[in-house]
Amino acid sequence: MFQDLSFLTLLQKGGITVVVLALLSVISIAITLERAWAFKRFGQGLGELFPALKRAAKESGISAVYQMCRASASPLAPVLLSGFEKAGKGKVEVEAAMELAGRRELSRLERYLGALGSIGSTAPFIGLFGTVLGIIRAFRDLAIADGASPAAVADGIAEALVATAAGLFVAIPAVIAYNFFVRSASWKALELESCASEFAAEIGSHGLETKKQ
């Protein structure tokens, strides 16, 4: 009977589809951990640089903001530096340059999320495919073995359902992580845009002397 529920036994009884799902689970966990670290660094970079830039602009002028951005690894820095390339050309051009740079930073933040979403959406179907194959195999064995007991059929079907359970086990965390990161990326985009807009007017009103310093 299907009584041993250890991980290795489930992996063995589930067949090749469970092996595939186990690999997808490892990839999903790796992406989740890597993106969680990336989102944390992104938020810390914004939170640390923006107040410092505000103080520098108030105390030393916009040129100090430019120098601080050149020395910073914050995602806000390349956005503002793109604006400084349009310094003195008006707020509209500065905002357009910063918007494009902001999109580049957000594309880096959203890297690998497509793979995470794909795992979440396809894992249940892979598990279902494995279950269908397992049920077909169980009934084939029943047809071959004369006088097989109902317990043998139940055991075979239980083995087949392992693939479905594995697919859901992989998909649910992946979907939760994907939705969380997508929502967080939207908030980070709004935060980045808000921080950059604080300096757009001042950058747009200054001439080339800002970039020469």
N, C-alpha and C positions, 0 to 999 in steps of 0.2 A: 504493500500500500504506500501511498504518497504521504509519508509521515516525517521524513527528514526535511526540515525547513531551513537548513543552514545555507549561507550565501553560496558556497561552492556547489552544493547540490542543486539549488535553484538555477544556478548558471549552467550547470550541466544538463539538467532536464529541460531548460527553456530553449536550448538549441542555439543556432547561429544568430538568430534575431536578438536574443538576450545578450550575446557577446557584443553585437553591434550597439545595442542600447547602453551597455556598460561603458563602452568607449565614448559614446555621446555624453554620458553622464560625467565622465572625467573632463571632457572638453568644456561642458557647461559649467562645472564647478570652477575650472581654471579661468574661464572668461569672467565669471561672476566676481571672483576674488580680485582679478587684475583690474576690472572696471571699477570695483568698489574703491580700490586704492587710487585709481586715476581720478575719480570723482572727489575723493577726499582731498587730494592734492590740489585739484582745480579750485575747490571752495576755499581752502586755506590760502592759496595764492591770491585770490580776490580779497579775502578778508584781511590779509596782512598788508597788501600794497595800497589799496584804495585809501584807507585813513592816512597813511604816510604821504601819499600824493596830495591829499587835501591840505595837510599841514604845510607841505613844501610849497604848494601854490600860494597859500596865504602868507607865508613868511618870506619866500624868496622869489616868487613869480613863476610863470609858466616854464621858464628855461630850466628851473630846478626839477620840474616834473619830467622834462625830456631826459635829463641826465639820469634820473632815477629809473626811468623806463629802460634805458639802454643797459643798465646794470642788473635788471631784475629778470627772473625766470617765470614770473607770474603770467598767466594767460592774458591778463589785462595789458601787459607791457607791449606786445606786438600790435595789439589793436590801437593803442594810443600812438605808437610809433608810425603806424600807417596814416593816422590823422596828421601827425607832424609833417609827413611828406607833402601834405597839401596845405601847410601852414600859410596863412595870409590870403588864401583863395576863397574864403568865405565858409560859413558854417555848413552849407549844403554839401559842398565838395568834401569837406572834412568828414561829415557824417557818412557820406557814401563810401569813402575809403575805409572808415572804421567798421562799417557794416560788413563789407566784404571780408575784412580781416577777422571779424568776429565769427563769420560763418566758417572760416578755415579752422579757427580754434574749436568751434563746436563740432565740426566734422571729426577732428581728432578725438574729442571727448566721446563721440558716439561710435567710435571704431569698435568693431566686433559685435555690436548689438544686433546687427542683421543675422549673424550666425547664431546668436543666442535665441533670437525669435524663431529662426528656422528649426532649431532643435526642439523648441517648445511646441511648434505646430506639427512637426512630422513624427515625433517620437510615438504618440498614440497610434498612428497608422502603422508604423513599423511593428509595434506590439500586436496590433490587430492582425497584421499579416502573419506573424509568427503563430498566433492563436489559431487562425484558419488552417495553417499547415499542420499544426499539432492535432487538431480535431480530425482532419482528413487521415492523418497517420493512425490515430486511435481507432477509427472505424475500419480502416484497412486491416489493422491487426486483429480486430474483432471478427472480420469476415474470414480471415485466414485461419484463426484458431477456433476449431469446433468446440462448442460447449463452454466458451469463455464466460466467466461469471460477470454479473453487473459491476462488481467491485473493480474488476480489471478495466472496464470502460470508464468508470468514474475516476480511476487513477490516471488514465491516459488523458482525459479531459482536464483534470486538475493540472497536469503537467503543461497542457496547451495554454491554459489560462495564465500561467506564469508570465508569458510574453506580454499579455495585456497589462497585467499588474506592473511589470517592469517599465512598459511604455508610459504609463501614468506616473510612475515614480520619477521618471526622468523629466517628463513634460511639465508637471505642476511647478516644481521649483524654478525651472527655466522660464516659464511664462510669468511667474511672479517677479523674478529678477528683471526680466525684460521690461515689464510694465513699470516697475519702480525706476529703472534707469531712464526710460523714455520720459517719464514725468519729471524726474530730477533734472534731465537735460533741458527741459523746457524752462524750469525755474532758473537754472544756471544761465541760460541764454538771456532771460529777462534781467537777471542780476548783472551780467556782463554789459548788456546794453545800457542799463541804468548808470553803471559806474562810468562808462565811456562818455555818455552824454553830458556828464557833469563838466567835462573839459572841452567839449566840441566848440562852443561859442568862443571861448578864449583862444583856443588854438587857431580857429578860423580868422580871428581878428589880428593875429600877429604875423609879421613878415618873415622873411628868410633869415633874419638875424637870430631867430630862435634855433634854427637848425645848424647854424654855424658854430654855436657854442659847444 
